[in-house]
Amino acid sequence: MINVTKPYLPPKEEYTQFIDEIWNRCWLTNNGPLVNELEVVLKDYFQLNHLLFVSNGTIAIQLAIKALDLKGEIITTPFSYIATTSSIVWENCKPVFVDIDQKSLNINADLIESAITKKTSAILATHVFGIPCDVNKIESIAQKHGLKVIYDAAHCFGTKFNGKSILEYGDVSTMSFHATKLFHTVEGGAIISNSPDLIFKMAKMRNFGHDGPAKFSGVGVNGKNSEFHAAMGLVNFRHIDEILETRKRHFFQYSKWIKKMDVEMPQPIMEGVEWNYAYIPVIFPTEEKLLKAEKALHDHYIYPRRYFYPSLNKLEYVDEQPCLISESISKRILCLPIFHEMSDSTIDLIARVLLRAQNYE
């Protein structure tokens, strides 16, 4: 059986060394030394001033919305994982969907301004599959209209634009370190901001609002993460260069086959993008052809995923807003299996099954 992904696991002995240290200290959570070390390591790697390690990528978005004191409407993308939209609704704001760009699959920045109303407080955009949004255009629109910007960068470990981390853009960027991600801490996430005041505020918010042992500064939640999760992150980080290089090699191995198929792949729309090749999304001409390909793969015990389906503007708990490109793409896109231990022969097998399903062989 070949699943859409398989978590990278480092050598067990490297992880157990950290576990032995945790056992000896008996400091399991509450901003322990490994959590602090992971934050420093990641800040240095991304060349950032501020980063908070939190329990998951969803709480990262929710903390960002709360810390920015957003109200009313938040302009967002209909093509993302459900957590992007559900976080907006969870924080009692209204998602206003703007359709996506057909090439990058990110929010179409040219359509944002027409969706702004007196109730708009922010833009929450996702860098889909590690491909950056048009951050310069979004920043210009936000400054013109006095809006905050949050980027859901869950897919963006290692992605750069014009030589610097994509995480530097926006008022806040959020990350996911879930086990399915290119870099993971089993469960986890991060919040990034250039504002020290905002980071200080979110640091308190992730710890119930504590501003001292018996003092509280506003409403907070439990967004902390544990020493065990930080340990997994620190060990995985030792191997990140190999992980990124292997993922890129897998991507180009797939690409040799995909050129022969009647499918398309999303691409950056800007110059100066260095992305991480984290996913293998292919877009079929019709949903019928996707379903035929999916069945052929399943018949060979190969299990891709329909990321992202359905288009989020079709969720039952949001006001319906037409987004024709997102609705069409979401019905026709399939993410093929990719993971660190994958062999070229496995990629070739998957590709041949797809080619046969399309009657190319």
N, C-alpha and C positions, 0 to 999 in steps of 0.2 A: 504493500500500500504506500502510495506517495501522496502526502498531504501538501497543502498549499505552502506550508512553511514548517520548519522544525527549529526550536530554539537552539541557539549556540550554547554549548556547555563547555566551560574551560576544563583543563585537567583537574580531576577531583582533589588531588593533593594540594593544589594551589588554593582552592577554596577552603579546605579543612584547616589549613594553617591559620586563616583568619578566624575560623570557627573556634579553634582552640584559644585564640586570644580573647574572643568574646566571652568564652566560658570562664576564663581566668579572671576577667574584669567584672563579670556579672553585670555589665552595663549593656542592656539589650536594646533600648530605645531612648527617646527623649534627648535628641541632639547629641548623640554619642560621638566619640572620636573618629569612627570610620565614616559616619555621615559627613562630618566636617572635612575629612580628608577627600572624600569623593567630590564634594563641592569645589574644593580648591583645585583638584586635578582637572575637573571639567572646565572650570573658569580659565585655567591656563591653556588647555587644549583649544578652546574656542576663542581665546584672547578676549574674554569678557571681564567686566568689572564686578558684576553681581550675578549670582545664580543661587536658587534655593532648590534643594532636593525635597520632593514631596511624595505623597503616597501613590499618586497615579496622575495620568494626564488629564483626566476629567476634573478632578479637584483643582488642578492647576488653572484650568479655564474658569471654573467657578470662583476661585480666589481672585483672579484677575478682574472679572466683572464686578465683584464685590468691592475690591480695593479701589477701583477706578470710580466707584459710586455711580454706576451706569443705571439709567432709568429709561423708560419708554421703549423706543425702537432701536434695534441693532441690525444694521445691514450685514448680511452674511451670505455664504454660498450654499446652494442646495446639493452640491456634490462633495460629500465628506462623510466621515463616520458619524453616526447618530449623536455621539457625545457633543459634537460642536453645536448642534441645534438644541439638544436637551439641556445643556448647560445654560443657554440663554433663557429657555422657558423656566428652568428650575429657579433661576434668579429673578423671576417675575418680570422679565423683559419680553418684548415681542420680536421674534425674528422676521426680518423683511428680506426676502430672497431676491438676489440679483443673479441672472443667468451666467453661465460660464463661457469662457473662451474655448472654441472648438479644438484648438491645437494643444494648449497647455492643460486644459480641464480645470484651471483655476478660475476664480471669480473674474468676470470681464470688467476690468477697471473702467472701460469706456461707458459702462451702463450704470455705474454707481451714483453719479451725481443726480441723475433723473429720479433716483429712489429716495433722495434725502428730503425729509420733511422737518417741520418744527419740533417733532418728537424724537428725531434721530439723535442718538448720543454717541454712537460708535460704529466702527466697522470691524467685524470679526471674520477674517479670511483664512483659509487653509492653503498651505503649500502642498498641493496634492501630489502624492507619490514622490515627494522630495524635490519637486520642480517648483522654483520660487514664483510667487505672484509678481505682478508688476508693482514692486514696492515703491518705486519713485513716483509713479502716477497716483497710487493710493495715498502716499504721504502728502502730495500736493493737494489732493482733494480734501484730506482731513484738515490740513492747515487752513485752507480756504474757508471751511465751514465750522471750524472749531470742534472737530470730532476726535475721539480717542481711537487708537488702532490696536487691536489684539491679533496676533498671528498664531494660529494653531499650526505649530511646526512639529507635530508628532512624528512625521516621516523624515525629518530633516537632519539627522545626525550626520555631520560632515559636509553638508551642502553650503556652498559659498556663492556670493555674488560680488563681482568686482573685487575679488581678493579678500573679502572679509566674510565672517560667518553670517548667514542669513538671520541668525538669532539676534543680531544687533538692531534689526529694524522694528519699527512700531513702538508703542508705549510699553507693551508687554509681549513676549513670545512664550509659548508653552510647549513642552515636550512630553512625549510618552516614552517610558522605558519598560513597557510591557514585554512579556516573554517573546512575543511574536516580532518585536522590533529588531532592527539591525544591531543596535546596542541595547542591552536590557539589564535590569536589576531584578528580574522575575516579575515583580510589580513595582511601579514607580513612575515618577515624572519629574519635571523641573519647570521652574518659573524664572524667566530672564527679563531684566529691565535695566535700562541705562540710568534710571532714577534711583538714587540711594534712599530717598524718602519713601518711595513706593515699595522698594524691597524691604525696608525696615517695617513698614506697615504690614506687608504680607507675611513677613517672618513671625510677627505676633499673631496674625490671623490663623496661621497654620497650627498654632499651639494654643488653641482655645481663647486667644486674646490675652494670654499671660504677658504682663509687663513687670514681672517680678514674681516671687513665690505666692504672694497673697494680694497681688494687684492686677487688675484687668483693664485693658485699653480697648474698649469696643467689643463687638461680638466676634467670636472666632469659632473655628471648627477643629477637628482633629485631622490635620493634613500632614502629620509627621510621617517619617519612614524609619525603618529599623536598621540596626547594625547588620543584621543578616542580609538584608537587601543591599545595603551599601557595600558589603563585602563582595557580593556577586558582581556589582558594578565595577569595583576596583580590580577584581581579577579579570573580568571581561575586557576592561580597558587596556590591560597589558597586551591584548591580542587585537586591538581595534584596527591597526594598520593592515594586518593580515585579513581581517574580516572584510574591510572595505575593498581591498585589492581582489579578493576572491569573488566578492559580489559583482564587481565590475567585469571580471573575466567571465562569469556566468552570464551576465547580461549580453555581452558580445557574442558568446557562443549561441545563445538563443537568437540573437539578431540575424545571424547567418541564415537561419531557417525561416524566421519571420518575414524576411524579404521575399520569400517564395510564396507566401500565403496571401490570401485575400483579406488582410486585416491591416489596421493602422495602430501606431503607438503614440501616446502623448509626447510632446517635445517642448523644451523651453522656447519662449517667444522673445527672450532678451539675449543680447550679447553679454559675455562675461559671467555666465553661469557655470559653476562646477557642481554637478549633482551627484548623488550617492548611489544611483542605480539600485535602489532598495527593492523595487517591485518590477514584475514583468506583466504590465497590463496590455491587453490586446483588444482592439475594438473591431467587432464584426460588422459587416454591411447591414445585417438585419438580426433581430432577436431570434428568429427561426434558425439562422445559421449558428448563432451562439449555442442554442439549445442542442442542436445536432452535435456540435463539437464537444459540449459538456457531457452528453451521453456517451460519446465515443471514448472520452477520457475515463468516465466512471466505469465503463465496461472493462477497462484495463486497470482498475483500482487506482486511478489517478484522480485526485480531488482538488481542482482549482476552486476559487471563490469569486463570487460576483460582487467585487468591491467597485463601486458602492451602489447597492440596489436595495430599496427603491430610491429615487431622487427624493431628497429630504422635504421638498415643498409639498410632497404628497402624503406626509405623515398625518395621521388623523387628529393630532392635537395642535396643529398649526392652521392658520388661515390659508386656504388654497391660493397660491399665486403662480401663474403660469411661468414656467422656465423650460422652454421647448427643447433647447439644446441639452440641458442636464437630463431631462426626462428621456430623451432619445438615447444619449450616451449610456445612461445607467442601465438601460435594457440591453445594451449591446456590448458591454465591457466585461472582460473576464481576466482575473489575475492568475497567471500560471504559477506552478510550484517553483519556489526558489529558496534555498537554504545553504548554509556554509558547507556542509559535508556532501553536497550534491556533486555527482560525477558528470563529466561531459557525456558519457554514454546514457545517463538518465535523461539529460536534456535532449539528446538525440532521439531517444525513445518517445518522449512526450511530443516532440515536434513531428515525428513521423506519424503518430496517431492523429494529430491535427491535420496534417497534409492529406492523409487518407480520407479523413472525414470531409475534407473539401474537394475530394476527387482529383487531387493533384498527382496521385501515384496510381 
